[in-house]
Amino acid sequence: MKIELIYLIDQNGFHDVIKTWADQKGIEVAIIDPKSDDFLDLIDGMTLIHENHNFSKEAEELQNYLNKNNRPTHKIDINGTVAATASNFTMWTERNKTKKLLLVGGLEVIQNPNLNRFLSKI
């Protein structure tokens, strides 16, 4: 995996978990506003982490916007098989040459023990 920068939308509990993990991996983390003029120029793709296909309307709209603007998106159901999910994510980032990744996830996923299992595999 060659991610150099992870963008997050909000500084909340999800941000804290991802920041802790990214610091251990030597990956920079920054906050981004999806409504900024240079948003599409800054990111290479988006990954949406969710539980059982439960995600916000805003996250779905953001995914649709990115798809329409030819930015690759990827969904991760954190309740899936951890090894397969991690492998698929790694292949997706390599295939799409994703170095600057927008990572989106709801606060509910930070309570799921599979999130840390997934992060430890990538």
C-alpha positions as CSV (number, residue, x, y, z in Angstrom):
1,M,0.0,0.0,0.0
2,K,1.4,3.3,-1.0
3,I,-0.9,5.8,0.6
4,E,1.0,9.0,1.5
5,L,-1.9,11.2,2.7
6,I,-5.3,10.5,4.2
7,Y,-7.9,13.2,4.1
8,L,-10.8,13.2,6.6
9,I,-13.8,15.4,6.5
10,D,-14.4,15.8,10.2
11,Q,-12.3,15.9,13.3
12,N,-14.2,13.5,15.5
13,G,-13.8,10.0,17.0
14,F,-13.3,8.4,13.5
15,H,-10.6,11.0,12.9
16,D,-8.9,10.0,16.2
17,V,-8.8,6.3,15.4
18,I,-7.5,6.9,11.8
19,K,-5.0,9.4,13.0
20,T,-3.5,7.1,15.6
21,W,-3.2,4.3,13.0
22,A,-1.8,6.6,10.3
23,D,0.8,8.0,12.7
24,Q,2.0,4.4,13.3
25,K,2.3,3.8,9.6
26,G,3.9,7.2,8.8
27,I,1.0,8.4,6.8
28,E,0.0,12.1,7.0
29,V,-3.6,13.0,7.9
30,A,-5.4,16.2,7.0
31,I,-8.9,17.6,7.2
32,I,-10.5,18.5,3.9
33,D,-13.7,20.4,3.0
34,P,-15.5,18.5,0.1
35,K,-17.0,21.8,-0.9
36,S,-13.7,23.6,-1.5
37,D,-12.8,24.6,-5.0
38,D,-9.7,22.4,-5.1
39,F,-11.3,19.3,-3.6
40,L,-11.1,17.1,-6.7
41,D,-7.6,18.2,-7.4
42,L,-6.4,17.1,-3.9
43,I,-7.7,13.5,-3.7
44,D,-7.0,10.4,-5.8
45,G,-10.0,8.5,-4.5
46,M,-12.3,7.8,-1.6
47,T,-13.0,4.8,0.6
48,L,-16.2,4.6,2.6
49,I,-16.0,2.4,5.7
50,H,-19.4,1.2,6.9
51,E,-21.3,-1.5,8.8
52,N,-23.8,-3.6,6.9
53,H,-24.2,-1.0,4.1
54,N,-25.4,1.6,6.6
55,F,-23.9,5.0,5.7
56,S,-25.1,8.5,5.7
57,K,-26.9,10.2,2.8
58,E,-24.0,12.7,2.7
59,A,-21.5,9.9,2.2
60,E,-23.5,8.4,-0.6
61,E,-23.9,11.7,-2.3
62,L,-20.2,12.3,-2.0
63,Q,-19.5,8.9,-3.6
64,N,-21.8,9.7,-6.5
65,Y,-20.2,13.1,-7.0
66,L,-16.7,11.5,-7.1
67,N,-17.9,8.8,-9.5
68,K,-19.3,11.4,-11.8
69,N,-15.9,13.2,-11.7
70,N,-13.9,10.1,-12.5
71,R,-12.5,9.6,-9.0
72,P,-12.4,5.9,-7.9
73,T,-14.4,5.0,-4.9
74,H,-14.4,1.9,-2.7
75,K,-16.7,0.7,0.0
76,I,-15.6,-1.4,2.9
77,D,-18.2,-3.3,5.0
78,I,-16.2,-3.6,8.3
79,N,-18.3,-6.7,9.2
80,G,-16.9,-8.6,6.2
81,T,-14.1,-11.1,6.4
82,V,-11.1,-9.1,7.6
83,A,-8.4,-10.8,5.5
84,A,-10.4,-10.6,2.3
85,T,-11.5,-7.0,3.0
86,A,-7.9,-5.9,3.7
87,S,-6.6,-7.7,0.6
88,N,-9.3,-6.1,-1.6
89,F,-8.6,-2.7,-0.2
90,T,-4.8,-3.0,-0.8
91,M,-5.4,-4.2,-4.4
92,W,-7.8,-1.3,-5.0
93,T,-5.3,1.3,-3.8
94,E,-2.6,-0.2,-5.9
95,R,-4.7,-0.6,-9.1
96,N,-5.9,3.0,-8.8
97,K,-2.5,4.4,-7.7
98,T,-4.2,6.0,-4.7
99,K,-1.7,8.1,-2.8
100,K,-4.0,10.8,-1.5
101,L,-7.1,9.0,-0.1
102,L,-10.3,10.5,1.3
103,L,-11.4,8.2,4.0
104,V,-15.0,8.4,5.2
105,G,-16.6,6.6,8.1
106,G,-19.3,7.1,10.6
107,L,-18.9,7.2,14.3
108,E,-20.6,3.9,14.7
109,V,-17.7,2.0,13.0
110,I,-15.2,3.1,15.7
111,Q,-17.2,0.9,18.2
112,N,-16.7,-2.1,15.9
113,P,-13.7,-4.2,16.9
114,N,-13.3,-5.2,13.3
115,L,-12.1,-1.7,12.5
116,N,-8.9,-2.2,14.4
117,R,-8.5,-5.7,13.0
118,F,-8.9,-4.3,9.5
119,L,-6.4,-1.4,10.1
120,S,-3.9,-3.8,11.5
121,K,-4.0,-5.9,8.3
122,I,-3.3,-3.0,5.9
